[in-house]
Amino acid sequence: MDEDELVQNDNENDPPTLKVTDRRKFAADGTPLESGSVEGEDTKPKAETLKPEELEQPETESTPDTSAQEKPEPPTDTPERNIAQLPRDFSAFLEGMYLEAMLYLGAIPDPRTGEMIEDLELAEYKIDLLGMLQSKTEGNLDADEKERVVAVLYQLRMIYLEKTKSINL
């Protein structure tokens, strides 16, 4: 606690409080701050006072950044999502792997930024993982699941070959 300090209150009957100075170098969204303050706030360090009950809590070895605990708000231009209603089955898992591979192939835009990403090395890795999944689940999938795996792998491999213009045997 370099800059943190105990502050004695004017009233002698009140217990001392802890003054905490905000020294974060990054804003809540992760962007670096040049002036050492969060955007939109004063340039003076932010000070908070904690009650004695809060001071008595045991400290952990590493104090997590408060911005990491805050949940980012979903983009306002997308419809509200209900995560509890999303399917939790093999097809949903396969679709997630497929979309990641398509993202790295540069075939679809990043859903968060809207930018096109092309990282063929990561795309190849995702395709290889799906190939491994196909071989490890052989005999354990129903006909529809097996057909989906084959179709997804075929499509991803064709796009990858088109992007690399080569066949590695």
C-alpha positions in Angstrom: 0.0 0.0 0.0 2.4 2.7 -1.3 0.0 5.6 -1.6 -2.9 4.2 0.5 -3.1 5.7 3.9 -5.1 5.5 7.1 -6.9 8.8 7.8 -7.9 9.7 11.3 -11.3 11.3 11.5 -12.0 14.6 13.3 -14.1 12.9 15.9 -12.0 10.8 18.2 -14.8 8.2 18.7 -14.9 7.3 15.0 -12.4 4.6 13.9 -9.8 5.5 11.3 -10.7 5.0 7.6 -8.5 3.9 4.7 -8.0 6.3 1.9 -7.4 4.5 -1.5 -5.9 6.3 -4.4 -6.8 5.1 -7.9 -3.6 4.5 -9.8 -4.9 2.5 -12.7 -3.1 2.9 -16.0 -6.0 1.5 -18.1 -9.6 2.6 -18.6 -12.4 0.2 -17.8 -12.5 -0.8 -21.5 -8.8 -1.7 -21.5 -7.4 1.2 -23.3 -4.2 2.8 -21.9 -4.5 6.1 -20.1 -1.9 8.7 -20.7 -2.7 11.0 -17.9 -3.2 8.3 -15.3 -6.9 9.0 -14.9 -10.0 7.3 -16.2 -11.6 9.1 -19.2 -14.2 11.6 -18.2 -12.9 12.0 -14.7 -10.8 14.7 -13.0 -7.0 14.5 -13.3 -6.8 14.2 -9.5 -6.5 10.7 -8.2 -9.8 9.2 -7.1 -9.9 8.6 -3.4 -12.3 6.3 -1.6 -12.8 5.7 2.1 -13.5 2.3 3.4 -15.3 1.5 6.7 -13.4 -0.5 9.4 -15.6 -3.6 8.6 -14.1 -3.6 5.1 -10.6 -3.2 6.4 -10.8 -6.3 8.6 -11.4 -8.6 5.6 -8.5 -10.8 4.9 -6.4 -9.7 1.9 -5.4 -12.1 -0.9 -2.0 -12.3 -2.3 -3.0 -10.5 -5.5 -5.7 -7.9 -5.6 -7.7 -8.2 -8.8 -8.3 -5.1 -10.9 -11.8 -3.7 -10.3 -12.2 -3.2 -14.0 -11.8 -7.0 -14.6 -14.7 -7.6 -12.2 -17.1 -5.3 -14.1 -19.1 -7.0 -16.8 -19.0 -5.2 -20.1 -22.4 -4.2 -21.4 -23.5 -6.1 -24.6 -23.5 -4.0 -27.7 -26.8 -2.0 -28.0 -27.3 -2.7 -31.7 -27.7 -6.5 -31.1 -30.8 -8.1 -29.8 -30.9 -9.2 -26.2 -29.5 -12.7 -25.6 -30.7 -15.3 -23.2 -27.7 -17.5 -22.7 -29.7 -20.0 -20.7 -31.8 -20.9 -23.8 -28.8 -21.6 -26.0 -28.5 -25.3 -27.0 -25.9 -27.4 -25.2 -25.4 -30.2 -27.6 -22.9 -31.5 -30.2 -24.4 -29.5 -33.0 -24.0 -26.2 -31.0 -20.4 -27.1 -30.2 -19.7 -28.0 -33.8 -21.2 -24.7 -35.0 -19.0 -22.8 -32.6 -15.9 -24.5 -33.9 -17.0 -23.9 -37.4 -17.7 -20.2 -36.9 -14.3 -19.7 -35.3 -12.6 -21.4 -38.2 -14.6 -19.3 -40.7 -13.6 -16.2 -38.8 -9.9 -17.0 -39.0 -10.3 -17.9 -42.7 -11.6 -14.4 -43.3 -14.9 -15.7 -44.5 -17.1 -13.9 -41.9 -16.5 -10.6 -40.0 -15.6 -10.6 -36.3 -19.0 -10.3 -34.5 -17.7 -7.9 -31.9 -15.7 -5.5 -34.2 -17.2 -6.1 -37.6 -13.7 -6.4 -39.0 -12.5 -9.2 -41.3 -9.7 -11.3 -39.8 -7.6 -13.6 -41.7 -5.2 -15.8 -39.7 -4.7 -19.0 -41.8 -2.4 -20.5 -39.2 -5.2 -20.4 -36.6 -7.7 -21.5 -39.2 -5.6 -24.5 -40.0 -5.4 -25.3 -36.2 -9.2 -25.1 -35.8 -9.7 -27.3 -38.9 -7.2 -29.8 -37.5 -9.0 -29.9 -34.2 -12.3 -30.6 -36.0 -10.5 -33.4 -37.8 -9.3 -34.9 -34.6 -12.8 -34.5 -33.1 -14.1 -36.5 -36.1 -11.7 -39.3 -35.6 -12.1 -39.4 -31.8 -16.0 -39.5 -32.1 -16.1 -42.1 -34.8 -18.8 -44.7 -34.0 -20.3 -42.5 -31.3 -22.2 -40.0 -33.4 -25.7 -40.5 -34.9 -26.1 -40.2 -38.7 -27.1 -36.5 -38.6 -24.1 -35.5 -36.4 -21.7 -37.5 -38.5 -23.0 -35.9 -41.7 -22.6 -32.4 -40.2 -19.0 -33.1 -39.2 -18.2 -34.3 -42.7 -19.9 -31.4 -44.3 -18.3 -28.8 -42.0 -14.8 -30.2 -42.5 -15.3 -30.4 -46.3 -16.4 -26.8 -46.5 -13.6 -25.5 -44.2 -10.9 -27.5 -46.0 -12.1 -26.2 -49.4 -12.1 -22.6 -48.2 -8.6 -23.1 -46.7 -7.3 -24.6 -49.9 -8.7 -21.8 -51.9 -7.0 -19.3 -49.6 -3.7 -21.0 -49.6 -3.8 -22.2 -53.3 -1.9 -25.4 -52.3 -2.5 -28.9 -51.3 -0.2 -30.3 -48.6 -0.1 -34.1 -48.6 
